[in-house]
Amino acid sequence: MYLFLNLFSGYPVIIQTDFRMKNFRRFIFPAVLLFAICHFAEARSALVASIPFEMSGSYIIVQARINKTTPLNFIFDTGVRNTIITELHEEDDISLNFSEKRIIQGLGQGNTVSSLKSDSNDITLGRLTLPDKTIYVLEEDIFALSENNGRKINGLLGVDLIQSYVVQIDYTRRRINFYEKTSFIPPSGYSYKPLVVENNKMYMHLTLLDLNAKIRTIKMLIDTGAQLNAWFQTVRTNTAEIPEKRVHARVGQGFSGEIYGYLARIPRICIEQFCITNPIVIFPDSSMIASIMKNSDRDGTIGSELLCRFNIFIDFQSKSIYFKPNRNFKAKFKYNIAGIEIKQSHESALLYEVTNVWKGSPGEKAGLQTGDLLLEINGNKSFMLNLYEIRGMFQKSSKTPMTLLVERNNEILLLKVEMTDALKI
């Protein structure tokens, strides 16, 4: 006879019960008491709101209303200070008063993008309303978030949303919890680190084991809107060196243009006692980051792919962060082995278009070109797959080539992509 319990992990636990009920009671009641004690301190913190979120890759997708109009979908992005609307659709109803035009500049090749600034707005998440928020609306959609994520996304929610509360990002349950600052008690089982807050952005000191087995202390921006493990500045020479085993790639899109650089593995990066071994990180070309790094002492950024390996409490006002590894902590590190970037070219129909092919990549060597339409992947019809399932196929190494059936200028082509992992250790 077996009894299924679900007290701690959320998963069934099988316990042999060929003993007397009296002994079973002796086991179960102390277990329940221990469970209650471990969660008591967390329960005493006054919960203001609990907001569900969805994941798109490692992005956090949150639904919000601006000035009580139709709900919009946003990526929660601690790398930007304020909410930014990047695209609006016909069904989106929003009312904003603009005060001025602003130029936004960031990572990329020196371009700028214009935006319209709107002050004194209400942003509502569930039953929680955050008043007097500044919102920027881009005059040009440079990110194409909807096409690149296969779902409607209207923009970015900035770090100003979490400045008045203690905020938990619970990747396990996929919820953002807002707690009253005055009643907050640090949770048991979480480790503590001080935050560095500068210009309303959050930084954290980490330790890095470099290629020469030297341990370095590095200062990193905390950016939930960067879909990567980490990137390191290449303007100065006092941080991580670029390993010889590397892959040149288009590594992202910044406010100032496309970003190119190298993907490579580094030996180890640690948040306090929690060390991550051989992560795949990014080294942007120095010209892509020179404008933002010349007056900064930060060494780089930690992004959503590393952060989602922890559950996190952020106390912005007290400059504190609490973190605990979750079930994603030991997940394997992956990258785009094929070097093929795609987007969903039509929201209502699953049509996937090649938007970029990395130079020197297996995709380029196989003959893929920008503008190709994917029809089949390894014999699977592409319209039966979602965007992230296809990207997952591009990340899997294989001894046999990946076969792609593509349409180019009304011609059907069968191409074979060698899926050899150039960063395999």
C-alpha positions as CSV (number, residue, x, y, z in Angstrom):
1,M,0.0,0.0,0.0
2,Y,1.3,3.5,-0.9
3,L,0.2,7.0,0.2
4,F,0.7,10.0,-2.0
5,L,1.6,13.2,-0.1
6,N,2.0,16.7,-1.6
7,L,3.2,18.8,1.4
8,F,6.4,20.3,0.3
9,S,7.6,20.1,-3.3
10,G,4.3,20.3,-5.2
11,Y,5.0,16.8,-6.6
12,P,3.7,13.4,-5.4
13,V,5.9,11.7,-2.9
14,I,5.6,7.9,-2.4
15,I,5.8,6.7,1.1
16,Q,5.7,3.0,2.2
17,T,2.9,2.6,4.7
18,D,3.2,-0.9,5.9
19,F,3.4,0.3,9.6
20,R,0.8,1.1,12.2
21,M,-1.4,4.2,11.9
22,K,-0.1,5.4,15.2
23,N,3.4,5.6,13.8
24,F,2.2,7.3,10.7
25,R,0.5,10.0,12.8
26,R,3.9,10.6,14.5
27,F,5.4,11.2,11.2
28,I,2.8,13.3,9.5
29,F,2.0,15.8,12.3
30,P,5.6,17.0,12.9
31,A,6.0,17.3,9.1
32,V,3.0,19.6,8.9
33,L,4.2,21.6,11.8
34,L,7.6,22.0,10.3
35,F,6.0,23.2,7.0
36,A,4.0,25.8,8.9
37,I,7.0,27.1,10.8
38,C,9.1,27.4,7.6
39,H,6.4,29.5,5.9
40,F,5.3,31.6,9.0
41,A,7.7,34.4,8.5
42,E,6.8,34.8,4.9
43,A,3.1,34.9,5.7
44,R,3.6,37.8,8.2
45,S,4.6,40.1,5.4
46,A,1.5,42.0,4.2
47,L,0.8,40.9,0.6
48,V,-0.7,43.7,-1.4
49,A,-1.2,42.0,-4.8
50,S,-0.2,38.8,-6.5
51,I,0.1,39.2,-10.3
52,P,0.3,36.1,-12.6
53,F,2.7,36.2,-15.5
54,E,3.5,34.0,-18.5
55,M,6.8,33.2,-19.9
56,S,8.0,33.8,-23.5
57,G,11.4,32.1,-23.6
58,S,12.8,33.6,-20.4
59,Y,10.9,36.9,-20.7
60,I,8.2,37.7,-18.0
61,I,5.0,38.7,-19.8
62,V,2.5,40.7,-17.6
63,Q,-0.9,42.2,-18.5
64,A,-1.5,45.8,-17.5
65,R,-4.0,48.6,-18.0
66,I,-2.9,52.2,-18.6
67,N,-5.4,54.8,-17.4
68,K,-8.2,52.1,-17.1
69,T,-8.3,51.3,-20.9
70,T,-7.9,47.9,-22.6
71,P,-5.3,45.5,-21.2
72,L,-1.9,45.5,-22.9
73,N,0.9,42.9,-22.8
74,F,4.3,43.9,-21.5
75,I,7.7,42.4,-20.9
76,F,8.8,43.2,-17.3
77,D,12.1,44.9,-17.9
78,T,14.3,46.1,-14.9
79,G,16.8,47.4,-17.4
80,V,14.7,50.4,-18.3
81,R,13.5,53.1,-15.9
82,N,10.0,53.7,-17.1
83,T,7.3,51.9,-19.1
84,I,7.8,52.1,-22.9
85,I,5.1,51.3,-25.4
86,T,6.8,49.9,-28.5
87,E,3.7,49.0,-30.6
88,L,0.0,49.3,-30.6
89,H,-2.6,47.3,-32.6
90,E,-6.0,48.2,-33.9
91,E,-7.8,46.6,-30.9
92,D,-5.7,48.5,-28.4
93,D,-7.5,51.5,-26.8
94,I,-5.3,53.9,-24.9
95,S,-5.5,57.6,-23.9
96,L,-2.3,59.5,-23.2
97,N,-1.3,63.2,-23.0
98,F,2.1,63.9,-24.3
99,S,4.3,66.6,-22.8
100,E,7.4,66.5,-25.0
101,K,9.5,64.5,-27.5
102,R,12.5,62.6,-26.2
103,I,15.5,60.8,-27.8
104,I,16.3,57.4,-26.4
105,Q,19.8,55.9,-26.9
106,G,21.2,52.6,-25.7
107,L,23.2,49.6,-26.9
108,G,23.8,49.4,-30.6
109,Q,25.7,51.1,-33.5
110,G,25.1,54.8,-32.6
111,N,21.5,55.2,-33.9
112,T,18.8,57.0,-31.8
113,V,15.0,56.5,-31.6
114,S,12.4,59.2,-31.0
115,S,9.7,58.8,-28.3
116,L,6.8,60.8,-27.0
117,K,6.7,61.3,-23.2
118,S,3.5,61.2,-21.2
119,D,3.4,62.0,-17.4
120,S,1.0,61.3,-14.6
121,N,-0.5,58.0,-15.7
122,D,-2.0,55.1,-13.8
123,I,-0.7,51.6,-14.5
124,T,-3.0,48.9,-13.1
125,L,-1.8,45.3,-12.6
126,G,-4.7,43.2,-11.4
127,R,-6.2,45.0,-8.5
128,L,-3.0,47.1,-7.8
129,T,-2.9,50.6,-9.3
130,L,0.4,52.4,-9.4
131,P,-0.2,56.2,-9.9
132,D,1.8,59.0,-11.4
133,K,3.9,57.0,-13.8
134,T,5.8,58.3,-16.8
135,I,5.3,56.4,-20.1
136,Y,7.2,56.7,-23.3
137,V,5.8,55.8,-26.7
138,L,8.3,54.9,-29.5
139,E,7.6,56.6,-32.8
140,E,9.1,53.7,-34.6
141,D,8.8,50.0,-33.6
142,I,12.4,49.0,-33.6
143,F,12.0,45.8,-31.5
144,A,9.1,43.9,-33.3
145,L,8.4,42.2,-30.0
146,S,5.2,40.6,-31.2
147,E,6.7,39.1,-34.3
148,N,9.8,37.9,-32.4
149,N,7.8,36.3,-29.6
150,G,4.9,34.8,-31.6
151,R,2.3,36.7,-29.5
152,K,1.1,40.2,-29.0
153,I,3.5,42.3,-26.9
154,N,3.0,46.1,-26.6
155,G,6.1,47.1,-24.8
156,L,8.2,47.1,-21.6
157,L,7.3,47.7,-18.0
158,G,10.2,49.5,-16.3
159,V,11.8,49.3,-12.8
160,D,9.8,52.2,-11.5
161,L,6.9,49.7,-11.0
162,I,8.7,48.0,-8.1
163,Q,10.2,51.0,-6.2
164,S,7.3,51.5,-3.7
165,Y,7.0,47.8,-2.6
166,V,9.0,44.8,-1.8
167,V,8.5,42.6,-4.9
168,Q,8.9,38.9,-5.2
169,I,9.6,37.4,-8.7
170,D,8.5,33.8,-8.2
171,Y,9.5,31.9,-11.4
172,T,8.3,28.6,-9.9
173,R,4.7,29.7,-9.5
174,R,5.0,32.4,-12.2
175,R,3.7,35.2,-10.1
176,I,5.0,38.7,-9.1
177,N,4.0,39.4,-5.5
178,F,3.9,42.9,-4.1
179,Y,4.4,43.3,-0.3
180,E,4.1,46.3,2.0
181,K,7.5,47.7,2.8
182,T,6.7,48.5,6.5
183,S,5.6,44.9,7.3
184,F,8.1,43.0,5.2
185,I,10.2,40.3,7.0
186,P,13.0,38.7,5.0
187,P,12.0,35.2,4.0
188,S,13.6,32.2,5.5
189,G,15.7,30.0,3.2
190,Y,16.8,32.9,1.0
191,S,20.3,34.4,0.8
192,Y,20.8,38.1,1.1
193,K,22.9,40.5,-1.0
194,P,23.0,44.3,-1.0
195,L,21.9,46.1,-4.1
196,V,23.6,49.1,-5.7
197,V,21.0,51.6,-6.9
198,E,22.3,54.3,-9.4
199,N,20.1,56.5,-11.6
200,N,17.1,54.3,-10.7
201,K,18.8,51.1,-12.0
202,M,19.8,48.1,-9.9
203,Y,23.3,46.6,-9.8
204,M,24.8,43.6,-7.9
205,H,28.3,42.5,-7.3
206,L,29.1,39.0,-8.4
207,T,32.3,36.9,-8.5
208,L,33.8,35.5,-11.7
209,L,36.3,32.8,-12.2
210,D,38.2,33.8,-15.4
211,L,40.2,31.8,-17.9
212,N,43.4,32.2,-15.8
213,A,41.7,30.8,-12.7
214,K,41.7,34.2,-11.1
215,I,38.6,35.2,-9.1
216,R,37.3,38.7,-9.9
217,T,34.5,40.8,-8.3
218,I,32.3,42.3,-11.0
219,K,29.5,44.9,-11.0
220,M,26.5,43.8,-13.1
221,L,23.2,45.5,-14.1
222,I,20.1,43.4,-13.2
223,D,18.1,43.3,-16.4
224,T,15.0,41.0,-16.6
225,G,14.5,42.3,-20.1
226,A,17.7,40.9,-21.5
227,Q,17.1,37.4,-22.8
228,L,20.6,36.1,-22.0
229,N,22.7,34.8,-19.1
230,A,25.1,37.7,-19.0
231,W,27.1,40.0,-21.2
232,F,30.5,41.5,-20.4
233,Q,31.9,44.8,-21.5
234,T,34.8,44.7,-24.0
235,V,35.7,48.4,-23.9
236,R,38.0,48.0,-20.9
237,T,40.4,45.1,-20.2
238,N,39.9,44.4,-16.5
239,T,37.0,42.0,-16.7
240,A,36.4,38.6,-18.4
241,E,38.6,37.7,-21.4
242,I,37.0,36.4,-24.6
243,P,37.8,32.6,-24.9
244,E,39.3,31.4,-28.1
245,K,36.4,28.9,-28.6
246,R,33.6,31.3,-29.5
247,V,30.9,32.0,-32.0
248,H,30.3,35.4,-33.7
249,A,26.6,36.2,-33.8
250,R,24.0,38.9,-33.8
251,V,23.3,38.9,-30.1
252,G,20.4,41.4,-29.8
253,Q,18.7,44.6,-30.6
254,G,19.3,47.8,-28.6
255,F,17.7,51.2,-28.7
256,S,20.6,52.3,-30.9
257,G,20.6,49.4,-33.4
258,E,21.6,45.8,-33.8
259,I,24.2,44.3,-31.5
260,Y,26.9,41.9,-32.7
261,G,29.4,40.1,-30.6
262,Y,30.7,36.7,-29.5
263,L,29.0,33.8,-27.7
264,A,31.4,31.8,-25.5
265,R,31.6,29.8,-22.2
266,I,33.3,31.1,-19.1
267,P,34.5,28.9,-16.3
268,R,32.2,30.1,-13.5
269,I,30.0,33.0,-12.3
270,C,28.7,33.1,-8.7
271,I,25.9,34.9,-6.8
272,E,27.2,34.5,-3.2
273,Q,27.6,30.7,-2.6
274,F,25.6,29.7,-5.7
275,C,27.9,29.1,-8.6
276,I,27.0,28.4,-12.2
277,T,29.6,26.5,-14.1
278,N,30.4,26.9,-17.8
279,P,27.6,29.3,-18.7
280,I,27.2,30.6,-22.2
281,V,27.7,34.4,-22.1
282,I,28.0,37.3,-24.6
283,F,30.9,39.6,-25.3
284,P,29.4,42.5,-27.5
285,D,31.6,44.2,-30.0
286,S,33.2,47.2,-28.3
287,S,31.7,49.6,-30.8
288,M,28.2,48.5,-29.9
289,I,28.6,49.4,-26.2
290,A,31.2,52.2,-26.2
291,S,28.6,55.0,-25.8
292,I,27.0,53.6,-22.6
293,M,30.2,52.2,-21.1
294,K,32.5,55.2,-21.4
295,N,31.1,56.9,-18.2
296,S,30.1,53.7,-16.4
297,D,32.0,51.5,-14.0
298,R,29.8,48.4,-14.5
299,D,31.2,45.3,-16.0
300,G,28.1,44.1,-17.8
301,T,24.6,42.8,-17.3
302,I,23.0,39.7,-15.9
303,G,19.8,38.8,-17.8
304,S,16.6,36.8,-17.6
305,E,18.1,33.4,-18.6
306,L,20.3,33.5,-15.5
307,L,17.8,35.2,-13.2
308,C,15.0,32.7,-13.9
309,R,17.2,30.1,-12.2
310,F,16.3,31.8,-8.9
311,N,13.2,33.0,-7.0
312,I,13.9,36.6,-5.9
313,F,12.7,39.2,-3.5
314,I,13.7,42.8,-4.3
315,D,13.6,45.6,-1.7
316,F,14.4,48.6,-3.8
317,Q,14.1,51.2,-1.0
318,S,16.4,49.3,1.4
319,K,18.7,48.3,-1.5
320,S,18.4,44.6,-0.7
321,I,17.9,41.5,-2.7
322,Y,17.1,38.0,-1.5
323,F,17.4,34.9,-3.7
324,K,17.0,31.1,-3.7
325,P,17.8,28.7,-6.5
326,N,14.7,27.0,-8.0
327,R,14.2,23.9,-10.1
328,N,15.7,25.7,-13.2
329,F,19.1,26.2,-11.4
330,K,20.9,23.3,-13.0
331,A,19.2,23.5,-16.5
332,K,21.6,23.1,-19.4
333,F,22.8,26.2,-21.2
334,K,21.8,26.4,-24.9
335,Y,22.4,28.7,-27.8
336,N,21.4,29.0,-31.5
337,I,23.7,26.4,-33.0
338,A,22.2,26.8,-36.4
339,G,22.7,30.6,-36.4
340,I,19.2,31.1,-38.0
341,E,16.9,33.8,-36.6
342,I,13.2,33.7,-37.4
343,K,10.0,35.6,-36.7
344,Q,6.3,34.8,-36.9
345,S,5.5,36.8,-40.0
346,H,1.7,36.7,-39.5
347,E,-0.1,36.6,-36.1
348,S,-3.1,34.6,-37.2
349,A,-1.2,32.1,-39.4
350,L,1.9,30.2,-38.3
351,L,4.3,31.5,-41.0
352,Y,7.9,31.7,-40.0
353,E,10.3,33.9,-41.9
354,V,14.1,33.9,-41.6
355,T,15.2,37.4,-40.4
356,N,18.9,36.9,-40.0
357,V,21.6,34.2,-40.7
358,W,24.8,34.6,-38.7
359,K,28.0,34.8,-40.8
360,G,30.0,31.6,-40.8
361,S,27.2,29.7,-39.0
362,P,25.9,26.3,-40.1
363,G,22.8,28.0,-41.4
364,E,24.8,30.2,-43.7
365,K,27.0,27.3,-44.9
366,A,23.8,25.4,-45.7
367,G,22.6,28.2,-47.9
368,L,19.8,29.8,-45.8
369,Q,19.0,33.4,-46.6
370,T,17.1,36.3,-45.0
371,G,13.5,36.2,-46.3
372,D,13.3,32.4,-46.6
373,L,10.0,30.9,-45.4
374,L,10.2,27.8,-43.3
375,L,7.9,25.0,-44.6
376,E,9.3,21.9,-42.8
377,I,11.9,21.1,-40.2
378,N,13.1,17.5,-40.1
379,G,9.9,16.5,-41.8
380,N,7.7,18.4,-39.4
381,K,5.3,20.9,-40.9
382,S,6.3,24.3,-39.5
383,F,2.7,25.5,-39.0
384,M,2.3,22.6,-36.5
385,L,5.0,24.2,-34.3
386,N,5.2,27.3,-32.3
387,L,8.0,29.8,-32.4
388,Y,9.9,28.6,-29.4
389,E,9.6,24.9,-30.5
390,I,11.4,25.8,-33.7
391,R,14.0,27.8,-31.9
392,G,14.5,24.8,-29.6
393,M,15.3,22.7,-32.6
394,F,17.9,25.2,-33.7
395,Q,19.6,24.7,-30.3
396,K,19.9,20.9,-30.4
397,S,23.2,19.5,-31.5
398,S,23.1,16.4,-33.7
399,K,25.4,14.0,-35.5
400,T,23.0,14.1,-38.5
401,P,22.1,17.3,-40.4
402,M,18.9,19.1,-39.7
403,T,16.8,19.2,-42.9
404,L,14.9,22.4,-43.8
405,L,12.3,22.8,-46.5
406,V,12.1,26.5,-47.4
407,E,10.3,28.7,-50.0
408,R,12.4,31.4,-51.7
409,N,11.0,33.5,-54.6
410,N,8.3,30.8,-55.2
411,E,10.9,28.1,-55.4
412,I,11.0,25.1,-52.9
413,L,14.5,24.2,-51.6
414,L,15.7,21.4,-49.4
415,L,18.6,22.4,-47.3
416,K,20.7,20.5,-44.8
417,V,22.2,22.2,-41.7
418,E,25.1,20.6,-39.8
419,M,24.2,20.8,-36.1
420,T,27.7,20.6,-34.6
421,D,28.0,22.4,-31.3
422,A,31.0,24.8,-31.6
423,L,30.9,25.5,-27.8
424,K,30.7,21.9,-26.6
425,I,32.9,21.2,-23.6
